[in-house]
């Protein structure tokens, strides 16, 4: 299984962030009055008394900034699931650490170097830590979200730069292979030209030697004829 397939499998089966139980927010089979009742019930489940509503809303806004509420449809009903607003216990923190270590081993995360699986697990773990901090102090939670987002933006920028360089490297590699092929063809052509040149030089030398020999024989014959005439 490839790394990308492992990451997709991890995202579909593993979630280190604690969520509330799903609540029904709409039923396509209900009347308008029943839907209104369900909506009011869902709102009452998500909000508290008026005295705490403002503070609660601020905390919920920060929690929803960590990860937006999940919504899905099943059997004509629409459900919503928000991040849990229950503080983590010491046991929860211990279980989170154990799950984190287990998943790192289970999905073969690299101990060193770039690893998408490790990045996904660390991201989920960090989101859960932000959730826990937010419930203790909304301001600190909001600050951690900003830090997380800034880190992610930096990582994305480096990824884009890396992919751009890889693309350029691939183009240069293709160009280099093309130039190597052209050079090899030129070397073959040069070798053929050298062979042809050597043959022409050899033929010219043979013709020159033959002409010199023929001229020498003609001169010798003329001298002999001249001697006979005298």
C-alpha positions in Angstrom: 0.0 0.0 0.0 1.3 3.4 -1.0 1.9 6.3 1.4 -1.1 8.2 -0.1 -3.4 5.2 0.3 -2.2 4.9 3.9 -3.0 8.6 4.5 -6.5 8.2 3.0 -7.1 5.1 5.1 -5.8 6.9 8.2 -8.2 9.9 7.6 -11.2 7.6 7.2 -10.5 5.5 10.2 -8.6 7.5 12.7 -9.6 10.7 14.5 -7.8 11.9 17.7 -10.1 14.9 18.2 -13.0 14.3 20.6 -16.5 15.0 19.2 -19.9 15.3 20.8 -22.6 12.7 20.0 -24.3 13.4 16.6 -27.6 15.4 16.9 -30.5 15.4 14.5 -31.0 18.8 12.8 -33.4 17.9 10.0 -35.7 15.1 8.9 -36.8 15.3 5.3 -39.7 13.0 6.1 -41.1 15.3 8.8 -43.6 18.1 8.5 -42.4 21.8 8.8 -43.7 21.9 12.4 -41.8 18.8 13.3 -38.6 20.1 11.6 -39.0 23.3 13.6 -39.2 21.4 16.8 -36.1 19.4 16.0 -34.2 22.6 15.1 -35.2 24.2 18.4 -34.2 21.1 20.3 -30.8 21.0 18.5 -30.3 24.7 19.3 -31.2 24.1 23.0 -28.7 21.2 23.1 -25.9 23.4 21.7 -26.6 26.5 23.9 -27.1 27.0 27.6 -28.8 29.6 29.8 -28.9 33.3 28.7 -26.3 34.2 31.4 -23.7 31.8 29.9 -24.8 32.1 26.3 -22.3 34.9 25.3 -19.3 33.2 26.9 -20.4 29.8 25.6 -20.9 31.2 22.1 -17.3 32.6 22.2 -15.9 29.3 23.3 -18.0 27.4 20.7 -16.8 29.8 17.9 -13.2 29.0 18.8 -13.9 25.3 19.0 -15.6 25.4 15.5 -12.5 27.3 14.3 -10.4 24.2 15.1 -12.6 22.0 12.9 -16.0 22.9 11.5 -19.0 20.8 12.6 -19.6 17.6 10.6 -22.9 17.3 8.8 -24.2 14.3 6.9 -27.4 12.7 5.7 -28.6 9.2 6.5 -32.1 7.7 5.8 -33.5 11.1 4.9 -32.2 12.7 8.1 -29.5 15.3 8.5 -27.1 15.0 11.4 -24.5 17.4 12.9 -21.6 16.6 15.1 -19.5 19.3 16.8 -16.2 19.2 18.6 -16.7 18.2 22.2 -16.9 20.9 24.8 -16.1 18.6 27.6 -12.8 19.2 29.4 -10.3 16.4 29.1 -9.5 14.3 32.1 -6.0 12.9 33.0 -7.2 9.6 31.7 -8.2 11.2 28.4 -4.8 12.7 28.0 -3.1 9.4 28.7 -5.3 7.6 26.2 -4.6 10.3 23.6 -0.9 9.7 24.0 -1.3 5.9 23.8 -3.4 6.1 20.7 -1.0 8.6 19.1 2.0 6.2 19.6 0.0 3.2 18.5 -1.2 4.8 15.2 2.4 6.0 14.4 3.5 2.4 14.6 0.4 0.9 13.0 0.6 3.1 9.9 4.4 2.9 9.6 5.1 6.6 10.1 8.8 7.5 9.5 10.8 8.4 12.6 12.8 11.1 10.7 12.2 13.0 7.5 9.1 14.1 5.7 6.1 11.8 6.3 2.5 12.6 5.3 1.2 9.9 7.8 3.2 11.5 10.7 2.0 14.9 9.6 -1.6 13.9 9.6 -1.4 12.3 13.1 0.5 15.2 14.6 -2.1 17.5 13.1 -5.0 15.6 14.7 -3.2 15.4 18.0 -2.4 19.2 17.9 -6.1 19.9 17.2 -7.1 17.9 20.2 -4.6 19.7 22.4 -6.0 23.0 21.1 -9.5 21.8 22.0 -8.4 21.0 25.5 -6.6 24.3 26.0 -9.6 26.2 24.6 -11.9 24.8 27.2 -9.5 26.1 29.9 -8.8 29.5 28.2 -10.5 30.7 25.1 -7.8 33.3 24.3 -5.0 30.7 24.5 -7.0 28.4 22.3 -7.5 31.1 19.7 -3.8 31.9 19.8 -2.9 28.3 19.2 -5.3 28.2 16.2 -3.5 31.2 14.7 -0.2 29.5 15.3 -1.4 26.2 13.7 -2.8 28.1 10.7 0.4 30.0 10.3 2.5 26.8 10.4 0.2 25.2 7.9 0.5 28.2 5.6 4.3 27.9 5.8 4.2 24.2 5.1 1.9 24.7 2.2 4.2 27.4 0.8 7.2 25.1 1.1 5.2 22.3 -0.5 4.3 24.5 -3.4 7.9 25.6 -3.8 9.2 22.0 -3.6 6.6 20.8 -6.2 7.6 23.7 -8.4 11.2 22.8 -8.1 10.4 19.1 -8.7 8.5 20.1 -11.9 11.3 22.2 -13.1 13.8 19.4 -12.3 11.6 17.0 -14.3 11.6 19.4 -17.3 15.3 19.9 -17.1 15.8 16.1 -16.8 13.7 15.6 -19.9 15.7 18.3 -21.7 19.0 16.8 -20.6 18.0 13.4 -21.9 17.0 14.9 -25.2 20.3 16.8 -25.5 22.2 13.5 -24.6 20.3 11.7 -27.3 21.1 14.5 -29.8 24.8 14.4 -28.8 24.9 10.7 -29.3 23.4 11.0 -32.7 25.9 13.8 -33.6 28.7 11.6 -32.4 27.5 8.7 -34.6 27.2 11.1 -37.5 30.7 12.5 -36.8 32.1 9.0 -36.7 30.5 8.2 -40.1 31.9 11.4 -41.5 35.4 10.6 -40.1 35.2 7.1 -41.7 34.1 8.7 -45.0 36.9 11.3 -44.8 39.5 8.6 -44.1 38.3 6.5 -47.1 38.3 9.6 -49.4 41.9 10.4 -48.2 42.9 6.8 -48.7 41.4 6.7 -52.2 42.9 10.0 -53.1 46.4 8.8 -51.9 46.0 5.6 -54.0 44.9 7.5 -57.0 47.9 9.9 -56.6 50.3 7.1 -56.2 48.9 5.4 -59.2 49.1 8.6 -61.3 52.7 9.2 -60.2 53.6 5.6 -61.0 51.9 5.9 -64.4 53.7 9.1 -65.2 57.0 7.6 -64.2 56.4 4.6 -66.5 55.4 7.0 -69.3 58.6 9.1 -68.8 60.7 5.9 -68.7 59.0 4.7 -71.9 59.6 8.0 -73.6 63.2 8.1 -72.6 63.7 4.5 -73.9 62.0 5.5 -77.2 64.2 8.5 -77.4 67.3 6.4 -76.9 66.3 4.1 -79.8 65.7 7.0 -82.1 69.2 8.3 -81.4 
